[in-house]
Amino acid sequence: MSSYIDLKFINNLSSRLSQFKQKNDYLFNFRCPHCGDSKKNKLKARAYLYRVKNDMFFKCHNCGMGQNLANFIKHVDPQLYSSYLLERYKKSAPATPQPKFDFKPVKFKETTLLDDLKSVKDLSDDHPAKIYCKNRKIPEKYFDVLFLADKFGELVNKVKPNTFKNREHPRLIIPFYDTTGKLFAFQGRAFGNEQPKYLTIKLDENKQKIYGLERVNLQEHIYIVEGPIDSLFVDNCLAAAGADLILKKVSPENVTYIFDNEPRNKEIVNRMFKVIEKDYNLVVWPDDMRHKDINDMILSGTSKSELQTIISNNTCSKLSALTKINHWKKI
């Protein structure tokens, strides 16, 4: 009963919480009403309501504020707070005028790995990393969540000692966060001629390399692409980054997979068949498509709205998708 009441009052508050979205049954994400969250990026949301046992708690990963749901409601809306106490604790003993909360803040494992790195937004306009991002036409609203590591090997060795001995060249850092905003991996993208172009470092080996979890809305239609940069051009999009990503808590009809346009790539073709077997939607690129991936399409002059139209017009599933894959593949 208490969980039902908590969810009821969270729903009442949702319209007053900027960027509010529900991640799962008992996890909610929004901009922090205490600190206001990022002043530079109005889309950044690092505050969460989450459940521990049978109670809901608040935590902001920007200012560090932590409190129980009752005190959070009191901060946002004192009048609603009174209603919450009355309904949540109406069966309490009459001698108790106000409930006492024995709340011990949950300790989050914070990382300072990126603290010493400059974001692309803060780099000078003539810096090679910023020029690379602009040349790739990455939307500037993401420049403050992409970073520069002047010495990539040194950065990696901080968290995984002795991993590299000779990788002190600079790389663009693409951070991977989980649904609570915790960093669990990062990808280093060379913007010079270094090989390999991409190196992904996992801080938590138990997690899949999935990019975009901190900002995706699981209640809306989700698109899944291969590369993190491609995901920045499609709304509500995740990047599987080489993983066979299956969203267990999302209905297949609400998910569309978009693989690179590589009909001679046996691995991609096999993964497409696996997606169809699980009844997910799939984009099968048309025969006249000459671009390798979404970023190539953007670089060729395709607008975001045109891209969405192409995706919609070439989305299929089940028997239709099988037929189109067999026609599209070149192996």
N, C-alpha and C positions, 0 to 999 in steps of 0.2 A: 504494500500500500504506500509506504514512504517513497519508493522509487517512482510510482505513478504521480505522486504529488510533486516531487522534485522536477520531473519532466514537464509537468503541467506549468509550473512557474518559470522554468527555463524557456518554454515556448512563449509565455507571456512577455518575457524580457527580450526575446530575439529581435524584435523590430527596433529596439534601442541599441543594439550592439552592431557596430559597423563591421561589414564583411562576414557576418554570421553565416556559418554553414555547419551542417551535421556530418561528422565523419563516419560514425557508426551509431549503434543504439544508445551508447552512453559516453560519447565523445563529441564535443562541440568546439569549434574554432572560431575566433573573431579577433578584432583589434582591442587591445587592452584599454578599458575605461579609466584605469588608474594613471598610466603614463602616456596614453595616447598612441603608443607604439611608434613606428618609424615616421619621422616627419618628412623624410626624403621620399619614401615610397608609400603612397596611400593605399596600395594593394597588400602591403605586408601585414600579416595577422599572426601574432605570436602568443596569443592568450588562449587558454583552454579550460573547459569544464570537463571533468573526467570522474569516473567512479572508482572508489576503493571500497571493496566489500559491498555494503548496502548504502553508502553515503556518497554524495557528490562534492567535489572540491574544485577550487579555482587555482590556476597557476599561470603566470606570465613569464615567458622565456626572455623577455626584453628587460623588464625592471626587477624581476625576481619575486614579485608579490605573490604570496600564497595564502589562501584562506578557505574556510568552508563555504558551502553554498549560501547559508543563512547570512553570513557577514558580507558576502559578495552582493546578494540581493539588497541588503541594507545600504551598501554604498551606491548602487545604481538607482534604487527607488525605495526610500524609507517607508513610504505608504504601503507598497507591495510587500515589504518586509513584515509589517504587522499582520497582513493577511496570511502570509506564509507561515508565521509562527502559530497563528490561531488554527490553521488547518492541519499543519504538520504535527502539532503537539496538543490537539484538543482533547486527547485521551490521557494527557499527563495528569499527575496529581494536582488538585486545585490549589494546594499550598505553594506550588512552585510558580512564581510570577513569570519567570523567563527561563528557558532551558539553558543549561550549562554545557558548553561544547568542549569535550576533551579532545582537541584537535592537535595532532602533531604533524607539521608540514612534511609532505613526502619529499624525500631528497632526490633531486634529479641529477644525473651525471652530466654536468655541463662540460662543454669543450671550449678551449680557448685557441684551438688550432688555427683558426682563421683571423684571430684578433690582430695579428701583426701584419696581415696582408692588406694591400690596397684594393678596393673594389675598382672595377673598370670605370665606374662613374667618376671616381676621384683621380683617374690618370689624366695626364695632359692629352690634348687632342692629337698630338703628333706621336704618341707612344705606339709602338708596333702592336701591342695587345688591343688597344682601343681601335686602331685602324683596322685590325683583323675583324673585330666585332662589327664595325660599321660596314666593312666590305662584305661581310656575310649577311648584312641587313637584319641583324638581331635587333628586335625592338628595344629602344633605349630604356624602357621601363624595367628591363631586367639587368641593366648595367650595374646596379648596386647589389646584385646577388651572384655576380660573376667576379672572380678575383684574379690577381696576378701573383704568382710565386716566382721571384727572381731566380731562386735556386730550388728547383723541384726535388732533386735528390735529398737536399737538406731537410725540406719540409716532410718528406715521406719518412726519413730516418728518425724524425722526432717521435713518431707514433709506432713505427716498425723499424727498430734499430738494425743497421747493417743490411737493409734491403738493397740500397744502391751505393755504388762506389764512384760512379762516373756519370751522373745525370744532373749536373749543376747548371743546365741551361734553363731559361725561363719557360713557363707554361701557363696557359689560361686554366684556372681552377674552377671546375663546375661542381658545386657541393650537392650531395644527396642527403635529404632530410627525411625522417619518417613522419607519420601523421601528427606526432606531438612536437615537431620542430627540432628533433634531436639529430645532429649530424652522425651518419653511420657509414658514409663513404664519400670519396671525392674523385673526380676524374681530371687528369691533367691533359690538356689539348695543346699540342705543339702548334705555334703559329709561325714557326720557321720551317726548316727542312728536316728537323729531327724525326727519327723513326723509333718505335711506332708512333703514329700520329696521336693515338689515344692510349693512356695508361690509367686504369682504374684501381684505386686503393680502397679496400674495405676495412673499416674500423671495427665492424661487427660481422663476423663470418657467418652468423646465423641468419642474416637478412639478404634477401634478393637485391640485385642491383636495379632498383626501380627509381627512376627520377621523376620528381614532381608530386610526391605524396603529400607534401605539406600544404599544397594549394588546390588539390583536386577536390571537387564536390561529388561525393559518392551518390548523391541523390539525383544527379543530372546525368545525361548521356556522356559516357566516357570514351575518349579516343586513345588508342595505344599505338605509338610509333616505335621505331628502333633507336634513334639517336636523341639525346637530350636537346641538342640545338634544334632539330626538327620539331620537337614538342613545343617550342616557344612560339610557333606560328599558328598553332591550332588551339582553340579554346577548350578548357577542361581536358587536358591531354597529359598522359603519362608516357615515359620512355622506358622500354623494357631493357635497354642497354645489354642486349645479348641473352637475356633470361627468357625462359618459357613462362611468361607471366599469365597466370590465371587468377582472376579476382573472385574469390570464393563467396563473398557476401553480396555480389552484384549480379543481377539477372543477366544472362547472355544477350537478351535482346537490347539491353542498355549499354552494350559495349561494341565498339567497332575497331578492328585491328587494321593498321595501315603499314604494310611492309614496304621496303624499298623496291623500286622497279628494276628487279634483277631476275628476269625469267630464266637465265642460265645458271642461277645459283641454286644448287640442289638443296642446301640447308634451308634456304628461305622457302622454297616450294614445299618441302616436307612440313615446315612449321605452319604454312598456310593450310595444308590439309588437316593438321591437328586441330587448328582453330575451328574449322568447319565441322569436324567430328563432334566438337563440344557445343555446336549450335550458336557460335558467335557470329556477328556480322563481320564482313571482310571487304576491303577495297581491292578490286582487281583492276589494275590500270588499263586504259584503252590501248589499242594497237598503235595509235599515232603518238603515244606518250614517249618522248625521247629523253626525259630527265630522269636521273637516277633516284632522286629523293625529293622531299618537300622543300628543303633549302635550295636545291637546284632550280625548282620551279619558281621560288620567290626571286632568286637572282636573275632569272630570265625575264622578269617583269610581271609575273602573275601576282595579282593583288590578293589580299587575305580573303575577300568576299568571293573572288573567282576560284580560289583554292577550295573554299568550302563547297562551292557549287560542284566542282569536279569530283570532290570526295563523295558528296551526296549522290551524284549521278552514277557513280561507279561502285556503290555499296550493294552488296548482295549477301545471300546466306543459303545454306542447305544445298538443294539440288542445283539451283541456279549458280551458286558459287562454284560448285564442283565442275560444272560445265565450262564456266568462264576460265577457271584455273587451267583446265586441260587444254583450252585453246591458247591461253596466254604463255604457258611455260614452254621453254625451248630445250628441254632435256629429255 
